[in-house]
Amino acid sequence: MPTAFARIAADQLSGNVIWIVENANIVSRGPMPSWFQKFFRGSSKAKAVKPLGDATINLAAHPVVNLQPKFVIEDPAVLPVWFDFSADHGKPATYDGVFWGIEPWGEYLYYLAGAFQKNHKGLLLFGTAPFEVRAERNFETDAISARLQDADRAQEQAHSSKSWQGMTVEDACHRLLLDAQALGSEYWIGSFKDGSSDILKGRSRLSFGRRFQTGEPQVEVIYERYYPNTNEYGEAFIFEVKTLCWLAEVLVDDVIKLHEDVAANYLDVPPTRVSGATKM
């Protein structure tokens, strides 16, 4: 153990800190340096974890969970709501203990709705809900970079046409994907509302395509906003609300309405520190 070390006592009311370095006769009083504030508060970034073994071994070692929906949305489809945290909530859920079939990448779950299948441990099987809404926040540098690149490319391709209005998911896909395929694309991307295209202010779009596994028509609606490294905690993050529906007979307008109702709660997310996410 070193003969000299620092004891730090913070004044919770003034925000000042007293620095006392023993055996060096140095005492300093003043504002807490910004670098120390970040260290003192910790980080919202995910903890890197390594699986015990393959999926069978990992599932066998996983404890049974008892996830129960908070309430159920009845229209335009039956959607159990598993989480419904406010934008300033300090302890949102993570993928651990919630999802199976997806490797976590530092996600914090604020809202989750969908009729997911469950495995025998009670975990929700990722991607099995035919209609889901998910609101999540991410602080991982590589995840943010990938999302920003994908988002910018998609935004550049967005059409202004709203010819899908009044159509079901199936009819809209049948019509719009013909146009997309003529241009060499597997997706039709468009805007559904007037507003900003700046991700720093928040932007929205929708995408029509077909499920890779089954070829079923689907629509995805996204709201995204990037918060750069300028807040008091010094942590950049991205917040996204994603709504995915592959129920053929549901109206696209109804999918958008539900998405907008959820996204309205997350248009301005405060820079609160959170913890608990993992990354594989």
TORGU-296435 format. One record per residue (C-alpha): residue number from 1; chain; z, x, y. Coordinates in steps of 0.02 Angstrom, whole numbers, always signed. Layout:
BEGIN
<atom><i>NUM</i><ch>A</ch><w>Z</w><u>X</u><v>Y</v></atom>
...
END
This chain:
BEGIN
<atom><i>1</i><ch>A</ch><w>+0</w><u>+0</u><v>+0</v></atom>
<atom><i>2</i><ch>A</ch><w>-44</w><u>+73</u><v>+172</v></atom>
<atom><i>3</i><ch>A</ch><w>+100</w><u>+122</u><v>+286</v></atom>
<atom><i>4</i><ch>A</ch><w>+23</w><u>+31</u><v>+433</v></atom>
<atom><i>5</i><ch>A</ch><w>-36</w><u>-147</u><v>+427</v></atom>
<atom><i>6</i><ch>A</ch><w>-63</w><u>-292</u><v>+546</v></atom>
<atom><i>7</i><ch>A</ch><w>+39</w><u>-451</u><v>+556</v></atom>
<atom><i>8</i><ch>A</ch><w>-46</w><u>-592</u><v>+650</v></atom>
<atom><i>9</i><ch>A</ch><w>+45</w><u>-741</u><v>+723</v></atom>
<atom><i>10</i><ch>A</ch><w>-61</w><u>-878</u><v>+801</v></atom>
<atom><i>11</i><ch>A</ch><w>+3</w><u>-992</u><v>+937</v></atom>
<atom><i>12</i><ch>A</ch><w>-62</w><u>-1162</u><v>+880</v></atom>
<atom><i>13</i><ch>A</ch><w>-48</w><u>-1236</u><v>+1055</v></atom>
<atom><i>14</i><ch>A</ch><w>-126</w><u>-1101</u><v>+1162</v></atom>
<atom><i>15</i><ch>A</ch><w>-249</w><u>-1030</u><v>+1036</v></atom>
<atom><i>16</i><ch>A</ch><w>-187</w><u>-854</u><v>+1077</v></atom>
<atom><i>17</i><ch>A</ch><w>-140</w><u>-727</u><v>+947</v></atom>
<atom><i>18</i><ch>A</ch><w>-13</w><u>-586</u><v>+947</v></atom>
<atom><i>19</i><ch>A</ch><w>-74</w><u>-426</u><v>+863</v></atom>
<atom><i>20</i><ch>A</ch><w>+65</w><u>-311</u><v>+800</v></atom>
<atom><i>21</i><ch>A</ch><w>+16</w><u>-150</u><v>+713</v></atom>
<atom><i>22</i><ch>A</ch><w>+168</w><u>-73</u><v>+632</v></atom>
<atom><i>23</i><ch>A</ch><w>+196</w><u>+115</u><v>+645</v></atom>
<atom><i>24</i><ch>A</ch><w>+65</w><u>+123</u><v>+781</v></atom>
<atom><i>25</i><ch>A</ch><w>+167</w><u>+49</u><v>+924</v></atom>
<atom><i>26</i><ch>A</ch><w>+23</w><u>-65</u><v>+974</v></atom>
<atom><i>27</i><ch>A</ch><w>+57</w><u>-242</u><v>+1032</v></atom>
<atom><i>28</i><ch>A</ch><w>-81</w><u>-346</u><v>+1110</v></atom>
<atom><i>29</i><ch>A</ch><w>-82</w><u>-526</u><v>+1169</v></atom>
<atom><i>30</i><ch>A</ch><w>-238</w><u>-621</u><v>+1214</v></atom>
<atom><i>31</i><ch>A</ch><w>-373</w><u>-743</u><v>+1156</v></atom>
<atom><i>32</i><ch>A</ch><w>-418</w><u>-735</u><v>+972</v></atom>
<atom><i>33</i><ch>A</ch><w>-584</w><u>-639</u><v>+955</v></atom>
<atom><i>34</i><ch>A</ch><w>-729</w><u>-746</u><v>+897</v></atom>
<atom><i>35</i><ch>A</ch><w>-760</w><u>-638</u><v>+743</v></atom>
<atom><i>36</i><ch>A</ch><w>-579</w><u>-663</u><v>+690</v></atom>
<atom><i>37</i><ch>A</ch><w>-590</w><u>-851</u><v>+718</v></atom>
<atom><i>38</i><ch>A</ch><w>-732</w><u>-858</u><v>+592</v></atom>
<atom><i>39</i><ch>A</ch><w>-634</w><u>-750</u><v>+469</v></atom>
<atom><i>40</i><ch>A</ch><w>-476</w><u>-850</u><v>+493</v></atom>
<atom><i>41</i><ch>A</ch><w>-562</w><u>-1016</u><v>+466</v></atom>
<atom><i>42</i><ch>A</ch><w>-662</w><u>-958</u><v>+317</v></atom>
<atom><i>43</i><ch>A</ch><w>-838</w><u>-1007</u><v>+269</v></atom>
<atom><i>44</i><ch>A</ch><w>-922</w><u>-1167</u><v>+210</v></atom>
<atom><i>45</i><ch>A</ch><w>-1044</w><u>-1070</u><v>+101</v></atom>
<atom><i>46</i><ch>A</ch><w>-1044</w><u>-1102</u><v>-86</v></atom>
<atom><i>47</i><ch>A</ch><w>-954</w><u>-999</u><v>-216</v></atom>
<atom><i>48</i><ch>A</ch><w>-1072</w><u>-914</u><v>-340</v></atom>
<atom><i>49</i><ch>A</ch><w>-1031</w><u>-963</u><v>-519</v></atom>
<atom><i>50</i><ch>A</ch><w>-1101</w><u>-912</u><v>-687</v></atom>
<atom><i>51</i><ch>A</ch><w>-1115</w><u>-1039</u><v>-829</v></atom>
<atom><i>52</i><ch>A</ch><w>-1015</w><u>-1007</u><v>-987</v></atom>
<atom><i>53</i><ch>A</ch><w>-1169</w><u>-1023</u><v>-1097</v></atom>
<atom><i>54</i><ch>A</ch><w>-1315</w><u>-1140</u><v>-1127</v></atom>
<atom><i>55</i><ch>A</ch><w>-1316</w><u>-1324</u><v>-1080</v></atom>
<atom><i>56</i><ch>A</ch><w>-1239</w><u>-1379</u><v>-1246</v></atom>
<atom><i>57</i><ch>A</ch><w>-1094</w><u>-1258</u><v>-1231</v></atom>
<atom><i>58</i><ch>A</ch><w>-1066</w><u>-1300</u><v>-1048</v></atom>
<atom><i>59</i><ch>A</ch><w>-1064</w><u>-1486</u><v>-1079</v></atom>
<atom><i>60</i><ch>A</ch><w>-944</w><u>-1469</u><v>-1226</v></atom>
<atom><i>61</i><ch>A</ch><w>-824</w><u>-1372</u><v>-1113</v></atom>
<atom><i>62</i><ch>A</ch><w>-837</w><u>-1497</u><v>-970</v></atom>
<atom><i>63</i><ch>A</ch><w>-691</w><u>-1618</u><v>-951</v></atom>
<atom><i>64</i><ch>A</ch><w>-722</w><u>-1805</u><v>-957</v></atom>
<atom><i>65</i><ch>A</ch><w>-737</w><u>-1882</u><v>-783</v></atom>
<atom><i>66</i><ch>A</ch><w>-712</w><u>-2061</u><v>-730</v></atom>
<atom><i>67</i><ch>A</ch><w>-833</w><u>-2093</u><v>-588</v></atom>
<atom><i>68</i><ch>A</ch><w>-825</w><u>-2271</u><v>-523</v></atom>
<atom><i>69</i><ch>A</ch><w>-931</w><u>-2345</u><v>-384</v></atom>
<atom><i>70</i><ch>A</ch><w>-846</w><u>-2389</u><v>-220</v></atom>
<atom><i>71</i><ch>A</ch><w>-952</w><u>-2546</u><v>-203</v></atom>
<atom><i>72</i><ch>A</ch><w>-1124</w><u>-2610</u><v>-254</v></atom>
<atom><i>73</i><ch>A</ch><w>-1277</w><u>-2647</u><v>-147</v></atom>
<atom><i>74</i><ch>A</ch><w>-1367</w><u>-2801</u><v>-212</v></atom>
<atom><i>75</i><ch>A</ch><w>-1528</w><u>-2799</u><v>-111</v></atom>
<atom><i>76</i><ch>A</ch><w>-1668</w><u>-2744</u><v>-120</v></atom>
<atom><i>77</i><ch>A</ch><w>-1604</w><u>-2682</u><v>-290</v></atom>
<atom><i>78</i><ch>A</ch><w>-1437</w><u>-2657</u><v>-374</v></atom>
<atom><i>79</i><ch>A</ch><w>-1369</w><u>-2490</u><v>-316</v></atom>
<atom><i>80</i><ch>A</ch><w>-1191</w><u>-2434</u><v>-356</v></atom>
<atom><i>81</i><ch>A</ch><w>-1123</w><u>-2331</u><v>-210</v></atom>
<atom><i>82</i><ch>A</ch><w>-1026</w><u>-2182</u><v>-278</v></atom>
<atom><i>83</i><ch>A</ch><w>-982</w><u>-2095</u><v>-114</v></atom>
<atom><i>84</i><ch>A</ch><w>-981</w><u>-2153</u><v>+66</v></atom>
<atom><i>85</i><ch>A</ch><w>-901</w><u>-2020</u><v>+175</v></atom>
<atom><i>86</i><ch>A</ch><w>-912</w><u>-2017</u><v>+364</v></atom>
<atom><i>87</i><ch>A</ch><w>-1007</w><u>-1878</u><v>+453</v></atom>
<atom><i>88</i><ch>A</ch><w>-845</w><u>-1793</u><v>+507</v></atom>
<atom><i>89</i><ch>A</ch><w>-760</w><u>-1802</u><v>+337</v></atom>
<atom><i>90</i><ch>A</ch><w>-676</w><u>-1637</u><v>+292</v></atom>
<atom><i>91</i><ch>A</ch><w>-685</w><u>-1649</u><v>+102</v></atom>
<atom><i>92</i><ch>A</ch><w>-853</w><u>-1719</u><v>+44</v></atom>
<atom><i>93</i><ch>A</ch><w>-900</w><u>-1718</u><v>-139</v></atom>
<atom><i>94</i><ch>A</ch><w>-1004</w><u>-1582</u><v>-221</v></atom>
<atom><i>95</i><ch>A</ch><w>-1121</w><u>-1584</u><v>-371</v></atom>
<atom><i>96</i><ch>A</ch><w>-982</w><u>-1516</u><v>-482</v></atom>
<atom><i>97</i><ch>A</ch><w>-900</w><u>-1655</u><v>-579</v></atom>
<atom><i>98</i><ch>A</ch><w>-1033</w><u>-1779</u><v>-520</v></atom>
<atom><i>99</i><ch>A</ch><w>-1207</w><u>-1730</u><v>-583</v></atom>
<atom><i>100</i><ch>A</ch><w>-1275</w><u>-1661</u><v>-746</v></atom>
<atom><i>101</i><ch>A</ch><w>-1452</w><u>-1597</u><v>-766</v></atom>
<atom><i>102</i><ch>A</ch><w>-1465</w><u>-1504</u><v>-601</v></atom>
<atom><i>103</i><ch>A</ch><w>-1402</w><u>-1332</u><v>-548</v></atom>
<atom><i>104</i><ch>A</ch><w>-1299</w><u>-1344</u><v>-388</v></atom>
<atom><i>105</i><ch>A</ch><w>-1366</w><u>-1250</u><v>-236</v></atom>
<atom><i>106</i><ch>A</ch><w>-1221</w><u>-1270</u><v>-115</v></atom>
<atom><i>107</i><ch>A</ch><w>-1238</w><u>-1457</u><v>-84</v></atom>
<atom><i>108</i><ch>A</ch><w>-1102</w><u>-1562</u><v>-3</v></atom>
<atom><i>109</i><ch>A</ch><w>-1123</w><u>-1747</u><v>-43</v></atom>
<atom><i>110</i><ch>A</ch><w>-1079</w><u>-1871</u><v>+94</v></atom>
<atom><i>111</i><ch>A</ch><w>-1167</w><u>-2024</u><v>+24</v></atom>
<atom><i>112</i><ch>A</ch><w>-1234</w><u>-2066</u><v>-148</v></atom>
<atom><i>113</i><ch>A</ch><w>-1303</w><u>-2230</u><v>-212</v></atom>
<atom><i>114</i><ch>A</ch><w>-1405</w><u>-2268</u><v>-367</v></atom>
<atom><i>115</i><ch>A</ch><w>-1398</w><u>-2340</u><v>-542</v></atom>
<atom><i>116</i><ch>A</ch><w>-1389</w><u>-2172</u><v>-630</v></atom>
<atom><i>117</i><ch>A</ch><w>-1373</w><u>-2155</u><v>-817</v></atom>
<atom><i>118</i><ch>A</ch><w>-1216</w><u>-2064</u><v>-877</v></atom>
<atom><i>119</i><ch>A</ch><w>-1187</w><u>-1941</u><v>-1019</v></atom>
<atom><i>120</i><ch>A</ch><w>-1041</w><u>-1951</u><v>-1139</v></atom>
<atom><i>121</i><ch>A</ch><w>-932</w><u>-1849</u><v>-1019</v></atom>
<atom><i>122</i><ch>A</ch><w>-957</w><u>-1979</u><v>-882</v></atom>
<atom><i>123</i><ch>A</ch><w>-1068</w><u>-1870</u><v>-772</v></atom>
<atom><i>124</i><ch>A</ch><w>-1216</w><u>-1947</u><v>-681</v></atom>
<atom><i>125</i><ch>A</ch><w>-1383</w><u>-1888</u><v>-750</v></atom>
<atom><i>126</i><ch>A</ch><w>-1480</w><u>-1818</u><v>-603</v></atom>
<atom><i>127</i><ch>A</ch><w>-1648</w><u>-1901</u><v>-571</v></atom>
<atom><i>128</i><ch>A</ch><w>-1618</w><u>-2054</u><v>-681</v></atom>
<atom><i>129</i><ch>A</ch><w>-1589</w><u>-2183</u><v>-544</v></atom>
<atom><i>130</i><ch>A</ch><w>-1750</w><u>-2279</u><v>-508</v></atom>
<atom><i>131</i><ch>A</ch><w>-1687</w><u>-2307</u><v>-331</v></atom>
<atom><i>132</i><ch>A</ch><w>-1566</w><u>-2185</u><v>-251</v></atom>
<atom><i>133</i><ch>A</ch><w>-1502</w><u>-2135</u><v>-80</v></atom>
<atom><i>134</i><ch>A</ch><w>-1421</w><u>-1966</u><v>-56</v></atom>
<atom><i>135</i><ch>A</ch><w>-1349</w><u>-1888</u><v>+103</v></atom>
<atom><i>136</i><ch>A</ch><w>-1303</w><u>-1705</u><v>+91</v></atom>
<atom><i>137</i><ch>A</ch><w>-1265</w><u>-1551</u><v>+193</v></atom>
<atom><i>138</i><ch>A</ch><w>-1307</w><u>-1371</u><v>+150</v></atom>
<atom><i>139</i><ch>A</ch><w>-1252</w><u>-1204</u><v>+224</v></atom>
<atom><i>140</i><ch>A</ch><w>-1345</w><u>-1087</u><v>+105</v></atom>
<atom><i>141</i><ch>A</ch><w>-1466</w><u>-971</u><v>+196</v></atom>
<atom><i>142</i><ch>A</ch><w>-1596</w><u>-972</u><v>+57</v></atom>
<atom><i>143</i><ch>A</ch><w>-1585</w><u>-1161</u><v>+34</v></atom>
<atom><i>144</i><ch>A</ch><w>-1604</w><u>-1190</u><v>+221</v></atom>
<atom><i>145</i><ch>A</ch><w>-1754</w><u>-1072</u><v>+231</v></atom>
<atom><i>146</i><ch>A</ch><w>-1842</w><u>-1158</u><v>+86</v></atom>
<atom><i>147</i><ch>A</ch><w>-1810</w><u>-1331</u><v>+155</v></atom>
<atom><i>148</i><ch>A</ch><w>-1870</w><u>-1285</u><v>+329</v></atom>
<atom><i>149</i><ch>A</ch><w>-2032</w><u>-1212</u><v>+261</v></atom>
<atom><i>150</i><ch>A</ch><w>-2066</w><u>-1364</u><v>+152</v></atom>
<atom><i>151</i><ch>A</ch><w>-2020</w><u>-1482</u><v>+291</v></atom>
<atom><i>152</i><ch>A</ch><w>-2132</w><u>-1399</u><v>+419</v></atom>
<atom><i>153</i><ch>A</ch><w>-2281</w><u>-1403</u><v>+300</v></atom>
<atom><i>154</i><ch>A</ch><w>-2251</w><u>-1587</u><v>+262</v></atom>
<atom><i>155</i><ch>A</ch><w>-2231</w><u>-1630</u><v>+446</v></atom>
<atom><i>156</i><ch>A</ch><w>-2399</w><u>-1550</u><v>+485</v></atom>
<atom><i>157</i><ch>A</ch><w>-2483</w><u>-1663</u><v>+356</v></atom>
<atom><i>158</i><ch>A</ch><w>-2400</w><u>-1824</u><v>+413</v></atom>
<atom><i>159</i><ch>A</ch><w>-2517</w><u>-1969</u><v>+452</v></atom>
<atom><i>160</i><ch>A</ch><w>-2480</w><u>-2089</u><v>+593</v></atom>
<atom><i>161</i><ch>A</ch><w>-2554</w><u>-2238</u><v>+499</v></atom>
<atom><i>162</i><ch>A</ch><w>-2432</w><u>-2372</u><v>+439</v></atom>
<atom><i>163</i><ch>A</ch><w>-2553</w><u>-2458</u><v>+322</v></atom>
<atom><i>164</i><ch>A</ch><w>-2415</w><u>-2470</u><v>+190</v></atom>
<atom><i>165</i><ch>A</ch><w>-2323</w><u>-2603</u><v>+290</v></atom>
<atom><i>166</i><ch>A</ch><w>-2298</w><u>-2763</u><v>+191</v></atom>
<atom><i>167</i><ch>A</ch><w>-2345</w><u>-2678</u><v>+27</v></atom>
<atom><i>168</i><ch>A</ch><w>-2246</w><u>-2645</u><v>-130</v></atom>
<atom><i>169</i><ch>A</ch><w>-2218</w><u>-2467</u><v>-188</v></atom>
<atom><i>170</i><ch>A</ch><w>-2352</w><u>-2488</u><v>-321</v></atom>
<atom><i>171</i><ch>A</ch><w>-2484</w><u>-2562</u><v>-206</v></atom>
<atom><i>172</i><ch>A</ch><w>-2452</w><u>-2434</u><v>-69</v></atom>
<atom><i>173</i><ch>A</ch><w>-2468</w><u>-2290</u><v>-191</v></atom>
<atom><i>174</i><ch>A</ch><w>-2627</w><u>-2360</u><v>-267</v></atom>
<atom><i>175</i><ch>A</ch><w>-2709</w><u>-2373</u><v>-97</v></atom>
<atom><i>176</i><ch>A</ch><w>-2645</w><u>-2218</u><v>-8</v></atom>
<atom><i>177</i><ch>A</ch><w>-2657</w><u>-2095</u><v>-151</v></atom>
<atom><i>178</i><ch>A</ch><w>-2844</w><u>-2127</u><v>-163</v></atom>
<atom><i>179</i><ch>A</ch><w>-2858</w><u>-2063</u><v>+16</v></atom>
<atom><i>180</i><ch>A</ch><w>-2744</w><u>-1915</u><v>-21</v></atom>
<atom><i>181</i><ch>A</ch><w>-2840</w><u>-1866</u><v>-177</v></atom>
<atom><i>182</i><ch>A</ch><w>-3003</w><u>-1869</u><v>-80</v></atom>
<atom><i>183</i><ch>A</ch><w>-2925</w><u>-1734</u><v>+30</v></atom>
<atom><i>184</i><ch>A</ch><w>-2866</w><u>-1634</u><v>-121</v></atom>
<atom><i>185</i><ch>A</ch><w>-2682</w><u>-1684</u><v>-111</v></atom>
<atom><i>186</i><ch>A</ch><w>-2566</w><u>-1767</u><v>-237</v></atom>
<atom><i>187</i><ch>A</ch><w>-2460</w><u>-1844</u><v>-100</v></atom>
<atom><i>188</i><ch>A</ch><w>-2486</w><u>-1953</u><v>+53</v></atom>
<atom><i>189</i><ch>A</ch><w>-2364</w><u>-1907</u><v>+190</v></atom>
<atom><i>190</i><ch>A</ch><w>-2337</w><u>-2011</u><v>+345</v></atom>
<atom><i>191</i><ch>A</ch><w>-2221</w><u>-2060</u><v>+486</v></atom>
<atom><i>192</i><ch>A</ch><w>-2138</w><u>-2229</u><v>+488</v></atom>
<atom><i>193</i><ch>A</ch><w>-2058</w><u>-2230</u><v>+660</v></atom>
<atom><i>194</i><ch>A</ch><w>-2090</w><u>-2165</u><v>+834</v></atom>
<atom><i>195</i><ch>A</ch><w>-1975</w><u>-2023</u><v>+881</v></atom>
<atom><i>196</i><ch>A</ch><w>-1948</w><u>-1837</u><v>+883</v></atom>
<atom><i>197</i><ch>A</ch><w>-2041</w><u>-1719</u><v>+769</v></atom>
<atom><i>198</i><ch>A</ch><w>-1916</w><u>-1582</u><v>+813</v></atom>
<atom><i>199</i><ch>A</ch><w>-1801</w><u>-1541</u><v>+667</v></atom>
<atom><i>200</i><ch>A</ch><w>-1669</w><u>-1482</u><v>+792</v></atom>
<atom><i>201</i><ch>A</ch><w>-1657</w><u>-1661</u><v>+855</v></atom>
<atom><i>202</i><ch>A</ch><w>-1684</w><u>-1746</u><v>+687</v></atom>
<atom><i>203</i><ch>A</ch><w>-1847</w><u>-1811</u><v>+615</v></atom>
<atom><i>204</i><ch>A</ch><w>-1905</w><u>-1932</u><v>+481</v></atom>
<atom><i>205</i><ch>A</ch><w>-2054</w><u>-1955</u><v>+366</v></atom>
<atom><i>206</i><ch>A</ch><w>-2105</w><u>-2037</u><v>+203</v></atom>
<atom><i>207</i><ch>A</ch><w>-2209</w><u>-1979</u><v>+56</v></atom>
<atom><i>208</i><ch>A</ch><w>-2303</w><u>-2074</u><v>-79</v></atom>
<atom><i>209</i><ch>A</ch><w>-2340</w><u>-1996</u><v>-247</v></atom>
<atom><i>210</i><ch>A</ch><w>-2320</w><u>-2016</u><v>-434</v></atom>
<atom><i>211</i><ch>A</ch><w>-2178</w><u>-1957</u><v>-544</v></atom>
<atom><i>212</i><ch>A</ch><w>-2223</w><u>-1798</u><v>-636</v></atom>
<atom><i>213</i><ch>A</ch><w>-2148</w><u>-1855</u><v>-801</v></atom>
<atom><i>214</i><ch>A</ch><w>-2217</w><u>-2032</u><v>-811</v></atom>
<atom><i>215</i><ch>A</ch><w>-2349</w><u>-2055</u><v>-677</v></atom>
<atom><i>216</i><ch>A</ch><w>-2252</w><u>-2202</u><v>-603</v></atom>
<atom><i>217</i><ch>A</ch><w>-2282</w><u>-2234</u><v>-418</v></atom>
<atom><i>218</i><ch>A</ch><w>-2142</w><u>-2180</u><v>-303</v></atom>
<atom><i>219</i><ch>A</ch><w>-2098</w><u>-2168</u><v>-119</v></atom>
<atom><i>220</i><ch>A</ch><w>-1978</w><u>-2042</u><v>-42</v></atom>
<atom><i>221</i><ch>A</ch><w>-1905</w><u>-2065</u><v>+132</v></atom>
<atom><i>222</i><ch>A</ch><w>-1821</w><u>-1918</u><v>+219</v></atom>
<atom><i>223</i><ch>A</ch><w>-1716</w><u>-1891</u><v>+374</v></atom>
<atom><i>224</i><ch>A</ch><w>-1676</w><u>-1710</u><v>+413</v></atom>
<atom><i>225</i><ch>A</ch><w>-1592</w><u>-1614</u><v>+551</v></atom>
<atom><i>226</i><ch>A</ch><w>-1559</w><u>-1428</u><v>+566</v></atom>
<atom><i>227</i><ch>A</ch><w>-1404</w><u>-1366</u><v>+657</v></atom>
<atom><i>228</i><ch>A</ch><w>-1428</w><u>-1182</u><v>+702</v></atom>
<atom><i>229</i><ch>A</ch><w>-1295</w><u>-1048</u><v>+714</v></atom>
<atom><i>230</i><ch>A</ch><w>-1234</w><u>-1098</u><v>+887</v></atom>
<atom><i>231</i><ch>A</ch><w>-1083</w><u>-1207</u><v>+848</v></atom>
<atom><i>232</i><ch>A</ch><w>-902</w><u>-1152</u><v>+865</v></atom>
<atom><i>233</i><ch>A</ch><w>-889</w><u>-1107</u><v>+681</v></atom>
<atom><i>234</i><ch>A</ch><w>-1043</w><u>-997</u><v>+683</v></atom>
<atom><i>235</i><ch>A</ch><w>-1119</w><u>-1080</u><v>+530</v></atom>
<atom><i>236</i><ch>A</ch><w>-1296</w><u>-1147</u><v>+524</v></atom>
<atom><i>237</i><ch>A</ch><w>-1327</w><u>-1297</u><v>+412</v></atom>
<atom><i>238</i><ch>A</ch><w>-1455</w><u>-1430</u><v>+371</v></atom>
<atom><i>239</i><ch>A</ch><w>-1415</w><u>-1613</u><v>+344</v></atom>
<atom><i>240</i><ch>A</ch><w>-1533</w><u>-1726</u><v>+246</v></atom>
<atom><i>241</i><ch>A</ch><w>-1537</w><u>-1908</u><v>+196</v></atom>
<atom><i>242</i><ch>A</ch><w>-1659</w><u>-1935</u><v>+52</v></atom>
<atom><i>243</i><ch>A</ch><w>-1709</w><u>-2103</u><v>-20</v></atom>
<atom><i>244</i><ch>A</ch><w>-1815</w><u>-2109</u><v>-177</v></atom>
<atom><i>245</i><ch>A</ch><w>-1883</w><u>-2268</u><v>-258</v></atom>
<atom><i>246</i><ch>A</ch><w>-1996</w><u>-2289</u><v>-409</v></atom>
<atom><i>247</i><ch>A</ch><w>-1967</w><u>-2476</u><v>-432</v></atom>
<atom><i>248</i><ch>A</ch><w>-2147</w><u>-2536</u><v>-422</v></atom>
<atom><i>249</i><ch>A</ch><w>-2115</w><u>-2710</u><v>-352</v></atom>
<atom><i>250</i><ch>A</ch><w>-1994</w><u>-2663</u><v>-212</v></atom>
<atom><i>251</i><ch>A</ch><w>-2067</w><u>-2675</u><v>-37</v></atom>
<atom><i>252</i><ch>A</ch><w>-2087</w><u>-2510</u><v>+54</v></atom>
<atom><i>253</i><ch>A</ch><w>-2015</w><u>-2592</u><v>+210</v></atom>
<atom><i>254</i><ch>A</ch><w>-1855</w><u>-2632</u><v>+115</v></atom>
<atom><i>255</i><ch>A</ch><w>-1839</w><u>-2453</u><v>+53</v></atom>
<atom><i>256</i><ch>A</ch><w>-1856</w><u>-2391</u><v>+232</v></atom>
<atom><i>257</i><ch>A</ch><w>-1729</w><u>-2516</u><v>+298</v></atom>
<atom><i>258</i><ch>A</ch><w>-1596</w><u>-2463</u><v>+174</v></atom>
<atom><i>259</i><ch>A</ch><w>-1634</w><u>-2280</u><v>+211</v></atom>
<atom><i>260</i><ch>A</ch><w>-1618</w><u>-2309</u><v>+398</v></atom>
<atom><i>261</i><ch>A</ch><w>-1453</w><u>-2402</u><v>+378</v></atom>
<atom><i>262</i><ch>A</ch><w>-1379</w><u>-2251</u><v>+290</v></atom>
<atom><i>263</i><ch>A</ch><w>-1461</w><u>-2118</u><v>+400</v></atom>
<atom><i>264</i><ch>A</ch><w>-1392</w><u>-2202</u><v>+557</v></atom>
<atom><i>265</i><ch>A</ch><w>-1219</w><u>-2141</u><v>+506</v></atom>
<atom><i>266</i><ch>A</ch><w>-1275</w><u>-1958</u><v>+503</v></atom>
<atom><i>267</i><ch>A</ch><w>-1382</w><u>-1935</u><v>+657</v></atom>
<atom><i>268</i><ch>A</ch><w>-1257</w><u>-1816</u><v>+738</v></atom>
<atom><i>269</i><ch>A</ch><w>-1150</w><u>-1719</u><v>+615</v></atom>
<atom><i>270</i><ch>A</ch><w>-1004</w><u>-1621</u><v>+693</v></atom>
<atom><i>271</i><ch>A</ch><w>-983</w><u>-1437</u><v>+646</v></atom>
<atom><i>272</i><ch>A</ch><w>-831</w><u>-1463</u><v>+535</v></atom>
<atom><i>273</i><ch>A</ch><w>-789</w><u>-1332</u><v>+405</v></atom>
<atom><i>274</i><ch>A</ch><w>-797</w><u>-1390</u><v>+224</v></atom>
<atom><i>275</i><ch>A</ch><w>-769</w><u>-1302</u><v>+59</v></atom>
<atom><i>276</i><ch>A</ch><w>-788</w><u>-1320</u><v>-128</v></atom>
<atom><i>277</i><ch>A</ch><w>-976</w><u>-1312</u><v>-158</v></atom>
<atom><i>278</i><ch>A</ch><w>-1044</w><u>-1198</u><v>-293</v></atom>
<atom><i>279</i><ch>A</ch><w>-1209</w><u>-1110</u><v>-321</v></atom>
<atom><i>280</i><ch>A</ch><w>-1289</w><u>-1048</u><v>-481</v></atom>
END
